[in-house]
């Protein structure tokens, strides 16, 4: 079951059995439309097999109980703005910025660039790494606070990716915590909704909402997109009703449709039955999570809506019946840096510790700490609190600045493609930002 603060995976009751598994890779226990997947085959004896009625269901059933992170991708604009470039606009310097934030460069949208195009590119790269066709995606989550359409950008991304089966696509707005919320949402959709491949994209263009004359905020933000494909972990248990009570386990890591018997195993159809089994911790990729928000902190970090009066002679937005004529827009980002820093170094370690506790782990069990890339001082303070050494902290803040919902998947993608993060590694991730919102998740890559 799932709750607001993490997954709880109780053991699943099943037939009484003496489990003596014999495990190995087996090529094709069942055949699937279009392709054959690798799986894990194992068998065991159990008590009571002979008592099962032949009238029980003989069609294998697929149960979605787990998920895993199988592909990632990222994209950034071509225009790079250095600290020295900013020093030409506001009273600052490379040393002043880098000492206080750890940032030296950032990428910013320009010309005909769009955040939607970056999101599409990041999504394509994630699908390519996972070797999943766009038509196999059945949900797209676009985590952004800067969509290019008031009603959201996710459907346009779905179309541009080439998903021809019209899968569901929608936006998640949670600022710099957006990707963590998207990741948890993907897991919930998979665990409880029967989804197979969920593409989670974090993308933001906060440069559009920066006051470039305010050195307290313009030095911080950049634009980018990052994506991760979250895939279902199937467990299908099939067994033969014979005197020995042989049971066949089949692990299906990819989405499948209907099943037919495969002659490789040559199971007698009349004796074949199947039952459900929950994915256990050895296969699941999301161990636990911890999510929070506090609307009282909105005053410390926001970009609130404001109404701009218009000259009636120049036209209006069609306001009638005494409604003030004006066009709504958002203000530039307003931030109390000291309060946001205090919030982050207090709440983020607590959230990660809570998620680790739910997962039955400690800081020494994680391979990597990956935080929202907001400020190097925050990253260092959280790592110190959790007693994670610097060599196990992932950071690319210096080159990209704060990219909001894109920062975690962007850093993850670089770490995976460089060989730093490898399959099986455990990662503690955490996002925090406007809302105020914050949250963490303990995940395993691959």
Residue pairs with C-beta under 8 A, 6 or more apart in sequence:
1 7
1 8
1 10
2 8
2 187
2 188
2 191
2 192
4 291
5 289
5 290
5 291
5 354
5 358
6 288
6 289
6 290
6 354
6 355
6 358
6 359
7 187
7 191
7 286
7 287
7 288
7 289
7 358
8 358
9 278
9 280
9 281
9 284
12 276
12 277
12 278
14 275
14 277
15 46
15 47
15 48
15 49
15 275
16 46
16 47
16 48
17 44
17 45
17 46
17 47
17 247
18 44
18 45
18 46
18 47
19 44
19 46
20 44
20 45
21 42
21 43
21 44
21 249
22 42
22 43
22 44
23 40
23 41
23 42
24 40
24 41
24 42
25 38
25 39
25 40
25 41
26 39
26 40
26 41
27 36
27 38
27 264
28 36
28 262
28 264
29 39
29 41
29 238
29 248
29 250
29 262
29 264
29 265
30 60
30 236
30 250
30 259
30 260
30 261
30 262
31 259
31 260
31 262
32 256
32 257
32 259
33 256
33 257
33 258
37 252
37 253
37 254
37 256
38 253
39 250
39 251
39 252
39 253
40 249
40 250
40 251
41 248
41 249
41 250
42 248
42 249
43 246
43 247
43 248
43 249
44 247
44 249
45 244
45 245
45 246
45 247
46 239
46 245
46 247
47 245
48 245
49 239
49 241
49 242
49 245
49 247
50 241
50 243
50 245
52 241
52 273
54 241
54 270
54 271
56 273
57 273
57 274
58 269
58 270
58 272
58 273
58 274
59 259
59 274
60 236
60 238
60 259
60 274
61 236
61 274
61 275
61 276
62 234
62 236
62 252
62 256
63 234
63 235
63 236
63 276
63 277
63 278
64 190
64 191
64 193
64 194
64 195
64 196
64 232
64 233
64 234
65 191
65 233
65 235
65 277
65 278
65 279
65 284
66 190
66 191
66 232
66 233
66 235
66 278
66 279
66 280
66 283
66 284
66 285
67 186
67 187
67 190
67 191
67 198
67 230
67 231
67 232
67 233
67 284
67 285
67 286
68 230
68 231
68 233
68 253
68 283
68 284
68 285
68 444
68 446
69 228
69 229
69 230
69 231
69 285
69 443
69 444
69 445
69 446
70 129
70 130
70 132
70 229
70 230
70 231
70 446
71 126
71 127
71 128
71 129
71 130
71 131
71 132
71 228
71 229
72 125
72 126
72 129
72 226
72 227
72 228
72 229
72 409
72 412
72 413
72 416
73 121
73 122
73 123
73 124
73 125
73 126
73 127
73 128
73 129
73 226
73 227
73 413
74 122
74 125
74 224
74 225
74 226
74 227
74 406
74 409
74 410
74 413
74 414
75 117
75 118
75 119
75 121
75 122
75 125
75 224
75 225
75 226
76 107
76 118
76 222
76 223
76 224
76 225
76 400
76 410
77 107
77 108
77 109
77 110
77 113
77 118
77 223
77 224
78 107
78 110
78 113
79 107
79 108
79 109
79 110
79 113
80 105
80 106
80 107
80 108
81 105
81 106
81 107
81 108
81 222
82 94
82 104
82 105
83 92
83 93
83 94
83 97
83 98
83 103
83 104
83 105
83 219
84 94
86 92
86 97
86 215
86 218
86 219
87 93
87 94
89 212
89 213
89 218
90 212
90 213
90 214
90 215
90 218
90 219
91 215
92 215
92 219
94 104
97 103
97 104
97 219
98 104
98 398
100 375
100 377
101 219
101 220
101 375
101 376
101 377
101 397
101 401
102 375
102 376
102 377
102 379
102 395
102 397
102 398
103 219
103 220
103 376
103 397
103 398
103 401
103 402
104 398
104 399
105 398
105 399
105 400
105 401
106 207
106 221
106 222
106 223
106 400
106 401
107 222
107 223
107 224
107 400
108 207
108 222
108 223
109 115
109 118
109 205
109 207
109 208
109 223
114 148
115 144
115 146
115 147
115 148
115 153
115 203
115 204
115 205
115 223
115 225
116 148
116 153
116 156
116 157
116 160
116 203
117 160
118 203
118 223
118 224
118 225
119 142
119 144
119 153
119 157
119 201
119 203
119 225
119 227
120 157
120 160
120 161
121 225
122 201
122 203
122 225
122 226
122 227
122 406
122 409
122 413
123 140
123 157
123 161
123 199
123 201
123 227
124 161
125 227
125 413
126 199
126 227
126 228
126 229
126 413
127 133
127 134
127 137
127 161
127 199
127 229
129 229
129 416
130 197
130 229
130 231
132 197
132 229
132 231
132 254
134 161
134 162
134 163
134 164
135 162
135 163
135 164
135 165
136 196
136 197
136 254
136 255
137 158
137 161
137 163
137 167
137 197
137 198
137 199
137 229
138 165
138 167
138 168
138 195
138 196
138 197
138 198
138 255
139 167
139 168
139 169
139 186
139 189
139 195
139 197
139 198
139 199
140 154
140 157
140 158
140 161
140 163
140 167
140 168
140 169
140 170
140 198
140 199
140 201
141 154
141 169
141 170
141 171
141 172
141 182
141 185
141 186
141 198
141 199
141 200
141 201
142 152
142 153
142 154
142 157
142 169
142 170
142 171
142 172
142 201
142 203
143 171
143 172
143 173
143 174
143 178
143 179
143 181
143 182
143 200
143 201
143 202
143 203
143 405
144 153
144 171
144 172
144 173
144 178
144 201
144 202
144 203
144 204
144 404
144 405
145 173
145 174
145 175
145 178
145 204
145 206
145 404
145 405
145 434
146 204
146 205
146 206
146 208
146 209
146 404
147 153
147 171
148 156
149 156
152 170
152 171
153 171
154 169
154 170
154 171
155 169
155 170
157 169
157 201
158 166
158 167
158 169
161 199
163 169
172 178
172 181
172 182
172 185
174 181
174 405
174 431
174 433
174 435
174 437
175 301
175 404
175 405
175 433
175 434
175 435
175 437
176 372
176 374
176 402
176 404
176 405
176 407
176 431
176 432
176 433
176 434
176 437
177 291
177 372
177 405
177 431
177 432
177 433
177 435
177 437
177 438
177 439
178 202
178 204
178 404
178 405
178 431
179 200
179 202
179 226
179 405
179 406
179 407
179 408
179 409
179 431
180 289
180 291
180 408
180 429
180 430
180 431
180 439
180 440
180 441
181 291
181 431
181 437
181 439
182 200
182 201
182 202
182 405
183 200
183 228
183 230
183 286
183 429
183 441
183 443
184 286
184 289
184 291
184 439
184 441
185 200
186 195
186 198
186 200
186 230
187 230
187 286
187 289
189 195
189 198
190 196
190 198
190 230
190 231
190 232
195 232
196 231
196 232
196 254
196 255
197 229
197 230
197 231
197 232
197 255
198 229
198 230
198 231
199 227
199 228
199 229
199 230
200 227
200 228
200 229
200 230
200 409
201 225
201 226
201 227
201 409
202 225
202 226
202 227
202 404
202 405
202 406
202 407
202 408
202 409
202 410
203 224
203 225
203 226
203 405
203 406
204 223
204 224
204 403
204 404
204 405
204 406
205 223
206 221
206 222
206 223
206 333
206 402
206 403
206 404
207 221
207 222
207 223
209 303
209 330
209 331
209 332
209 333
210 217
210 218
210 221
210 332
210 333
211 217
211 218
211 332
211 333
212 218
214 332
216 335
216 337
217 332
217 333
217 334
217 335
219 401
220 374
220 375
220 401
220 402
221 333
221 401
221 402
221 403
221 404
222 400
222 401
222 402
222 403
223 403
223 406
224 400
224 403
224 406
224 407
224 410
225 406
225 410
226 403
226 406
226 407
226 408
226 409
226 410
226 411
226 412
226 413
227 409
227 413
228 409
228 412
230 285
231 253
231 254
231 255
232 255
233 251
233 253
233 279
233 283
233 284
233 285
234 251
234 252
234 253
234 256
234 279
235 249
235 251
235 252
235 276
235 277
235 278
235 279
235 283
236 249
236 250
236 251
236 252
236 274
236 277
237 247
237 248
237 249
237 250
237 274
237 275
237 276
237 277
238 247
238 248
238 249
238 250
238 267
238 272
238 273
238 274
239 245
239 246
239 247
239 248
239 273
239 274
239 275
240 246
240 247
240 248
240 267
240 268
240 271
240 272
241 271
241 272
241 273
242 271
248 265
248 267
249 277
251 283
261 267
261 269
261 272
281 287
284 444
285 443
285 444
285 445
285 446
286 441
286 442
286 443
286 444
287 355
287 358
287 359
287 361
287 426
287 442
287 443
287 444
288 355
288 356
288 358
288 359
288 441
288 442
289 355
289 358
289 439
289 440
289 441
289 442
290 351
290 352
290 354
290 355
290 358
290 439
290 440
290 441
291 351
291 437
291 438
291 439
292 347
292 351
292 437
292 438
292 439
293 435
293 436
293 437
293 438
294 435
294 436
294 437
295 435
295 436
296 436
297 339
297 343
297 435
297 436
298 434
298 435
298 436
299 336
300 335
300 336
300 339
300 340
300 343
300 436
301 333
301 334
301 335
301 336
301 340
301 433
301 434
301 435
301 436
302 331
302 333
302 334
302 434
303 330
303 331
303 332
303 333
303 334
303 434
304 330
304 331
304 334
305 328
305 329
305 330
305 331
306 328
306 329
306 330
306 331
307 324
307 326
307 327
307 328
308 326
308 327
308 328
308 329
309 324
309 325
309 326
310 316
310 317
310 325
310 326
310 327
312 325
316 325
316 326
317 325
317 326
317 327
319 325
319 326
341 375
341 377
341 378
343 432
343 436
343 438
344 374
344 375
344 378
344 382
344 432
344 438
345 378
345 381
345 382
345 385
347 432
347 438
348 371
348 378
348 382
348 430
348 432
348 438
348 440
349 382
349 385
349 386
351 430
351 438
351 439
351 440
352 369
352 382
352 386
352 428
352 430
352 440
353 386
354 440
355 428
355 440
355 441
355 442
356 362
356 363
356 365
356 366
356 428
356 442
359 442
361 426
361 442
363 386
363 387
363 388
363 428
364 387
365 426
366 388
366 392
366 426
366 427
366 428
366 442
367 392
367 421
367 425
367 426
367 427
368 392
368 393
368 394
368 415
368 420
368 421
368 425
368 426
368 427
368 428
369 382
369 383
369 386
369 388
369 392
369 393
369 394
369 427
369 428
370 393
370 394
370 408
370 411
370 412
370 415
370 427
370 428
370 429
370 430
371 378
371 379
371 382
371 393
371 408
371 429
371 430
371 431
371 432
372 402
372 407
372 408
372 430
372 431
372 432
372 433
373 379
373 395
373 396
373 397
373 400
373 401
373 402
373 403
373 407
373 408
373 410
373 411
374 397
374 402
374 407
374 432
374 433
375 397
375 402
376 395
376 397
376 398
379 393
379 395
379 397
380 390
382 430
383 389
383 390
383 393
386 428
394 411
394 412
394 415
394 420
394 421
394 427
395 411
396 410
396 411
396 414
397 407
400 407
400 410
403 410
404 433
405 431
408 429
408 431
412 421
412 427
412 429
412 445
415 421
416 445
421 427
421 445
422 445
422 446
423 445
423 446
424 444
424 445
424 446
425 444
425 445
425 446
426 442
426 443
426 444
427 442
427 443
427 444
427 445
428 440
428 441
428 442
429 440
429 441
429 442
429 443
430 438
430 439
430 440
430 441
431 437
431 438
431 439
431 440
432 438
432 439
